[in-house]
Amino acid sequence: MNQLHITIAETLIDIEKELRELRLWQSEILPDEALMSEQPFAVDTMSLPQWLQFIFLPRLYFMLDQQMPLPGNCGIAPMAEQYFSGLNVHSSLLIAHLQKIDELLTHSR
């Protein structure tokens, strides 16, 4: 695993840690139907924290583990800023981690 992949993995761990600290991490698995969404960020079947937990993080961990090519463009932070703007959640650290993953993936090409 190269240094970029290590940095991405560390940032994914930071995202998971922050989701847990904000109490946005779910212990229950989502129903299969929720995971079948074809909408961006699965906005029709889950919240952004659920999407991060059940789709984004597992997919990137898998890609890193299998040494698959990573996405060349990522823009999750703006979606997170919009999602959390109306909520009373201290999301600035989570958004900072998402900005970092956006930059790492977008500029890794």
MDTraj code that builds the backbone (N, CA, C; nanometers):
import mdtraj as md
import numpy as np

residues = "MET ASN GLN LEU HIS ILE THR ILE ALA GLU THR LEU ILE ASP ILE GLU LYS GLU LEU ARG GLU LEU ARG LEU TRP GLN SER GLU ILE LEU PRO ASP GLU ALA LEU MET SER GLU GLN PRO PHE ALA VAL ASP THR MET SER LEU PRO GLN TRP LEU GLN PHE ILE PHE LEU PRO ARG LEU TYR PHE MET LEU ASP GLN GLN MET PRO LEU PRO GLY ASN CYS GLY ILE ALA PRO MET ALA GLU GLN TYR PHE SER GLY LEU ASN VAL HIS SER SER LEU LEU ILE ALA HIS LEU GLN LYS ILE ASP GLU LEU LEU THR HIS SER ARG".split()
xyz = np.array([
    [0.0853, -0.1178, 0.0000],
    [0.0000, 0.0000, 0.0000],
    [0.0898, 0.1239, 0.0000],
    [0.0619, 0.2145, -0.0917],
    [0.1447, 0.3353, -0.1002],
    [0.1002, 0.4404, 0.0015],
    [0.1774, 0.5470, 0.0118],
    [0.1507, 0.6502, 0.1126],
    [0.0145, 0.7157, 0.0935],
    [-0.0275, 0.7384, -0.0303],
    [-0.1586, 0.7976, -0.0555],
    [-0.2678, 0.7080, 0.0007],
    [-0.2571, 0.5776, -0.0251],
    [-0.3587, 0.4840, 0.0239],
    [-0.3613, 0.4804, 0.1768],
    [-0.2454, 0.4898, 0.2378],
    [-0.2381, 0.4927, 0.3846],
    [-0.3060, 0.6184, 0.4380],
    [-0.2792, 0.7313, 0.3755],
    [-0.3405, 0.8580, 0.4183],
    [-0.4920, 0.8533, 0.3991],
    [-0.5377, 0.7969, 0.2892],
    [-0.6819, 0.7835, 0.2655],
    [-0.7431, 0.6930, 0.3725],
    [-0.6798, 0.5798, 0.4019],
    [-0.7317, 0.4880, 0.5036],
    [-0.7384, 0.5564, 0.6399],
    [-0.6361, 0.6320, 0.6743],
    [-0.6364, 0.7040, 0.8021],
    [-0.7500, 0.8061, 0.8077],
    [-0.7757, 0.8715, 0.6959],
    [-0.8832, 0.9713, 0.6905],
    [-1.0191, 0.9038, 0.7008],
    [-1.0344, 0.7873, 0.6404],
    [-1.1600, 0.7122, 0.6532],
    [-1.1843, 0.6741, 0.7996],
    [-1.0792, 0.6339, 0.8682],
    [-1.0900, 0.6013, 1.0107],
    [-1.1322, 0.7254, 1.0895],
    [-1.0761, 0.8412, 1.0539],
    [-1.1134, 0.9667, 1.1201],
    [-1.2612, 0.9992, 1.0974],
    [-1.3103, 0.9742, 0.9756],
    [-1.4517, 0.9996, 0.9446],
    [-1.5397, 0.9096, 1.0308],
    [-1.5050, 0.7812, 1.0367],
    [-1.5829, 0.6880, 1.1190],
    [-1.5801, 0.7296, 1.2660],
    [-1.4645, 0.7647, 1.3161],
    [-1.4501, 0.8069, 1.4565],
    [-1.5388, 0.9278, 1.4855],
    [-1.5387, 1.0239, 1.3949],
    [-1.6183, 1.1453, 1.4164],
    [-1.7675, 1.1137, 1.4098],
    [-1.8092, 1.0271, 1.3183],
    [-1.9497, 0.9869, 1.3130],
    [-1.9916, 0.9226, 1.4454],
    [-1.9045, 0.8399, 1.5009],
    [-1.9348, 0.7759, 1.6297],
    [-1.9419, 0.8788, 1.7423],
    [-1.8468, 0.9718, 1.7451],
    [-1.8450, 1.0726, 1.8513],
    [-1.9664, 1.1652, 1.8437],
    [-2.0156, 1.1894, 1.7229],
    [-2.1348, 1.2722, 1.7059],
    [-2.2636, 1.1919, 1.7280],
    [-2.2477, 1.0645, 1.7589],
    [-2.3607, 0.9722, 1.7788],
    [-2.4468, 0.9593, 1.6544],
    [-2.3803, 0.9605, 1.5390],
    [-2.4482, 0.9440, 1.4112],
    [-2.4249, 0.8048, 1.3523],
    [-2.3531, 0.7217, 1.4268],
    [-2.3220, 0.5850, 1.3829],
    [-2.4339, 0.4931, 1.4297],
    [-2.4853, 0.4105, 1.3402],
    [-2.5966, 0.3220, 1.3721],
    [-2.5476, 0.1815, 1.4025],
    [-2.6086, 0.1182, 1.5010],
    [-2.5745, -0.0209, 1.5296],
    [-2.6600, -0.1162, 1.4465],
    [-2.7771, -0.0708, 1.4034],
    [-2.8648, -0.1554, 1.3232],
    [-2.8284, -0.1451, 1.1754],
    [-2.8349, -0.2577, 1.1084],
    [-2.8118, -0.2620, 0.9636],
    [-2.9370, -0.2081, 0.8935],
    [-2.9170, -0.1383, 0.7853],
    [-3.0304, -0.0878, 0.7070],
    [-3.0950, -0.2010, 0.6288],
    [-3.2241, -0.1884, 0.5983],
    [-3.2879, -0.2895, 0.5135],
    [-3.2258, -0.2885, 0.3739],
    [-3.2290, -0.4031, 0.3091],
    [-3.1697, -0.4164, 0.1757],
    [-3.2229, -0.3112, 0.0780],
    [-3.3515, -0.2781, 0.0900],
    [-3.4118, -0.1813, -0.0023],
    [-3.3404, -0.0462, 0.0050],
    [-3.2993, -0.0066, 0.1242],
    [-3.2303, 0.1225, 0.1407],
    [-3.0974, 0.1227, 0.0663],
    [-3.0335, 0.0075, 0.0592],
    [-2.9032, -0.0016, -0.0064],
    [-2.9145, -0.0095, -0.1586],
    [-3.0350, -0.0249, -0.2101],
    [-3.0557, -0.0391, -0.3546],
    [-3.0813, 0.0930, -0.4262],
    [-3.0748, 0.2026, -0.3549],
    [-3.1020, 0.3332, -0.4144],
    [-3.0084, 0.3607, -0.5314],
    [-3.0615, 0.4269, -0.6318],
    [-2.9805, 0.4679, -0.7465],
    [-2.9589, 0.6187, -0.7477],
    [-3.0091, 0.6876, -0.6458],
    [-2.9943, 0.8327, -0.6357],
    [-2.8560, 0.8676, -0.5810],
    [-2.8009, 0.9827, -0.6195],
    [-2.6740, 1.0257, -0.5596],
    [-2.6870, 1.0329, -0.4070],
    [-2.5888, 0.9820, -0.3372],
    [-2.5853, 0.9789, -0.1911],
    [-2.7058, 0.9051, -0.1320],
    [-2.7772, 0.8283, -0.2152],
    [-2.8961, 0.7527, -0.1711],
    [-2.9924, 0.8414, -0.0931],
    [-3.0097, 0.9649, -0.1396],
    [-3.0909, 1.0629, -0.0668],
    [-3.2359, 1.0200, -0.0500],
    [-3.2814, 0.9275, -0.1328],
    [-3.4203, 0.8842, -0.1232],
    [-3.4414, 0.7745, -0.0190],
    [-3.3341, 0.7126, 0.0303],
    [-3.3526, 0.6002, 0.1223],
    [-3.2734, 0.6101, 0.2525],
    [-3.1812, 0.7060, 0.2631],
    [-3.1022, 0.7153, 0.3857],
    [-3.0495, 0.8567, 0.4058],
    [-3.0087, 0.8828, 0.5293],
    [-2.9486, 1.0125, 0.5612],
    [-2.8022, 1.0125, 0.5154],
    [-2.7417, 1.1299, 0.5125],
    [-2.6006, 1.1374, 0.4742],
    [-2.5117, 1.0556, 0.5688],
    [-2.5293, 1.0659, 0.7020],
    [-2.4469, 0.9811, 0.7895],
    [-2.4649, 0.8310, 0.7615],
    [-2.5880, 0.7899, 0.7303],
    [-2.6106, 0.6492, 0.6953],
    [-2.5373, 0.6141, 0.5667],
    [-2.5427, 0.7019, 0.4677],
    [-2.4739, 0.6773, 0.3415],
    [-2.3241, 0.6634, 0.3641],
    [-2.2677, 0.7518, 0.4470],
    [-2.1248, 0.7425, 0.4779],
    [-2.0938, 0.6083, 0.5436],
    [-2.1752, 0.5678, 0.6394],
    [-2.1498, 0.4451, 0.7150],
    [-2.1712, 0.3192, 0.6314],
    [-2.2791, 0.3134, 0.5559],
    [-2.3170, 0.1885, 0.4908],
    [-2.2738, 0.1754, 0.3455],
    [-2.2378, 0.2869, 0.2821],
    [-2.1981, 0.2791, 0.1411],
    [-2.0568, 0.3327, 0.1203],
    [-2.0341, 0.4579, 0.1553],
    [-1.9069, 0.5222, 0.1231],
    [-1.7875, 0.4558, 0.1919],
    [-1.7918, 0.4472, 0.3241],
    [-1.6775, 0.3901, 0.3965],
    [-1.6499, 0.2448, 0.3564],
    [-1.7510, 0.1559, 0.3566],
    [-1.7213, 0.0176, 0.3179],
    [-1.6678, 0.0058, 0.1751],
    [-1.7221, 0.0861, 0.0845],
    [-1.6771, 0.0788, -0.0552],
    [-1.5305, 0.1210, -0.0679],
    [-1.4932, 0.2302, -0.0024],
    [-1.3539, 0.2751, -0.0117],
    [-1.2586, 0.1817, 0.0620],
    [-1.2997, 0.1303, 0.1782],
    [-1.2162, 0.0312, 0.2471],
    [-1.1922, -0.0901, 0.1566],
    [-1.2974, -0.1360, 0.0890],
    [-1.2867, -0.2505, -0.0009],
    [-1.1918, -0.2194, -0.1166],
    [-1.2085, -0.1027, -0.1769],
    [-1.1232, -0.0643, -0.2898],
    [-0.9766, -0.0572, -0.2480],
    [-0.9509, -0.0027, -0.1293],
    [-0.8136, 0.0039, -0.0795],
    [-0.7596, -0.1367, -0.0541],
    [-0.8401, -0.2203, 0.0106],
    [-0.7984, -0.3564, 0.0441],
    [-0.7677, -0.4384, -0.0814],
    [-0.8495, -0.4204, -0.1834],
    [-0.8332, -0.4958, -0.3080],
    [-0.7378, -0.4270, -0.4063],
    [-0.6832, -0.3133, -0.3661],
    [-0.5928, -0.2339, -0.4492],
    [-0.6560, -0.1995, -0.5847],
    [-0.7836, -0.1655, -0.5786],
    [-0.8580, -0.1255, -0.6980],
    [-0.8326, 0.0233, -0.7241],
    [-0.8540, 0.0679, -0.8479],
    [-0.8425, 0.2116, -0.8751],
    [-0.9471, 0.2883, -0.7934],
    [-0.9051, 0.3982, -0.7357],
    [-0.9940, 0.4796, -0.6533],
    [-1.0662, 0.5827, -0.7393],
    [-1.1805, 0.6322, -0.6917],
    [-1.2505, 0.7367, -0.7677],
    [-1.1577, 0.8559, -0.7911],
    [-1.1663, 0.9154, -0.9069],
    [-1.0795, 1.0272, -0.9405],
    [-1.1410, 1.1616, -0.9122],
    [-1.2637, 1.1604, -0.8670],
    [-1.3308, 1.2858, -0.8361],
    [-1.4235, 1.2604, -0.7191],
    [-1.4148, 1.3428, -0.6190],
    [-1.4965, 1.3235, -0.4996],
    [-1.5393, 1.4604, -0.4489],
    [-1.6652, 1.4739, -0.4162],
    [-1.7167, 1.6015, -0.3673],
    [-1.8221, 1.5823, -0.2602],
    [-1.7829, 1.5185, -0.1511],
    [-1.8775, 1.4900, -0.0437],
    [-1.8920, 1.6076, 0.0524],
    [-1.7851, 1.6816, 0.0774],
    [-1.7888, 1.7894, 0.1765],
    [-1.8997, 1.8918, 0.1499],
    [-1.9208, 1.9380, 0.0261],
    [-2.0298, 2.0339, 0.0030],
    [-2.1674, 1.9758, 0.0385],
    [-2.1862, 1.8484, 0.0097],
    [-2.3126, 1.7824, 0.0458],
    [-2.3271, 1.7787, 0.1978],
    [-2.2180, 1.7485, 0.2680],
    [-2.2213, 1.7435, 0.4143],
    [-2.2485, 1.8819, 0.4722],
    [-2.1867, 1.9849, 0.4163],
    [-2.2108, 2.1205, 0.4646],
    [-2.3588, 2.1555, 0.4527],
    [-2.4173, 2.1212, 0.3394],
    [-2.5593, 2.1486, 0.3180],
    [-2.6441, 2.0655, 0.4144],
    [-2.6132, 1.9381, 0.4284],
    [-2.6906, 1.8486, 0.5154],
    [-2.6899, 1.8980, 0.6599],
    [-2.5732, 1.9352, 0.7111],
    [-2.5606, 1.9718, 0.8517],
    [-2.5955, 2.1183, 0.8805],
    [-2.6127, 2.1999, 0.7760],
    [-2.6349, 2.3426, 0.7978],
    [-2.7585, 2.3712, 0.8825],
    [-2.8613, 2.2919, 0.8691],
    [-2.9833, 2.3166, 0.9451],
    [-2.9937, 2.2367, 1.0732],
    [-2.8923, 2.1582, 1.1043],
    [-2.8965, 2.0733, 1.2232],
    [-2.8079, 2.1300, 1.3332],
    [-2.8429, 2.1012, 1.4537],
    [-2.7641, 2.1474, 1.5680],
    [-2.6614, 2.0396, 1.6035],
    [-2.5662, 2.0185, 1.5107],
    [-2.4620, 1.9171, 1.5276],
    [-2.3278, 1.9852, 1.5042],
    [-2.2327, 1.9601, 1.5921],
    [-2.0983, 2.0174, 1.5763],
    [-2.0224, 1.9370, 1.4713],
    [-2.0497, 1.9666, 1.3462],
    [-2.0019, 1.8850, 1.2350],
    [-1.8743, 1.9367, 1.1699],
    [-1.8134, 2.0419, 1.2229],
    [-1.6995, 2.1038, 1.1535],
    [-1.5817, 2.0078, 1.1366],
    [-1.5533, 1.9248, 1.2364],
    [-1.4422, 1.8301, 1.2233],
    [-1.4749, 1.7213, 1.1215],
    [-1.5980, 1.6713, 1.1223],
    [-1.6401, 1.5721, 1.0234],
    [-1.6283, 1.6306, 0.8829],
    [-1.6753, 1.7521, 0.8650],
    [-1.6673, 1.8162, 0.7329],
    [-1.5217, 1.8366, 0.6925],
    [-1.4353, 1.8707, 0.7861],
    [-1.2922, 1.8849, 0.7547],
    [-1.2333, 1.7530, 0.7063],
    [-1.2707, 1.6424, 0.7693],
    [-1.2229, 1.5099, 0.7249],
    [-1.2767, 1.4775, 0.5850],
    [-1.4015, 1.5139, 0.5603],
    [-1.4601, 1.4897, 0.4278],
    [-1.3923, 1.5760, 0.3216],
    [-1.3586, 1.7008, 0.3568],
    [-1.2843, 1.7860, 0.2624],
    [-1.1485, 1.7232, 0.2309],
    [-1.0853, 1.6670, 0.3320],
    [-0.9549, 1.6037, 0.3104],
    [-0.9687, 1.4852, 0.2161],
    [-1.0711, 1.4013, 0.2357],
    [-1.0884, 1.2850, 0.1478],
    [-1.1219, 1.3317, 0.0062],
    [-1.2025, 1.4384, -0.0061],
    [-1.2315, 1.4947, -0.1387],
    [-1.1021, 1.5347, -0.2090],
    [-1.0167, 1.6072, -0.1369],
    [-0.8898, 1.6531, -0.1956],
    [-0.7977, 1.5375, -0.2303],
    [-0.7870, 1.4399, -0.1404],
    [-0.6993, 1.3255, -0.1661],
    [-0.7413, 1.2483, -0.2892],
    [-0.8719, 1.2235, -0.3026],
    [-0.9193, 1.1459, -0.4159],
    [-0.9181, 1.2264, -0.5454],
    [-0.9547, 1.3529, -0.5371],
    [-0.9614, 1.4361, -0.6575],
    [-0.8235, 1.4678, -0.7124],
    [-0.7266, 1.4872, -0.6233],
    [-0.5922, 1.5256, -0.6686],
    [-0.4964, 1.4095, -0.6775],
    [-0.5476, 1.2877, -0.6618],
    [-0.4586, 1.1704, -0.6676],
    [-0.4326, 1.1267, -0.8105],
    [-0.4991, 1.1876, -0.9035],
    [-0.4843, 1.1473, -1.0450],
    [-0.3630, 1.2132, -1.1073],
])
top = md.Topology()
chain = top.add_chain()
for i, resn in enumerate(residues, 1):
    res = top.add_residue(resn, chain, resSeq=i)
    for name in ("N", "CA", "C"):
        top.add_atom(name, md.element.get_by_symbol(name[0]), res)
traj = md.Trajectory(xyz[None], top)
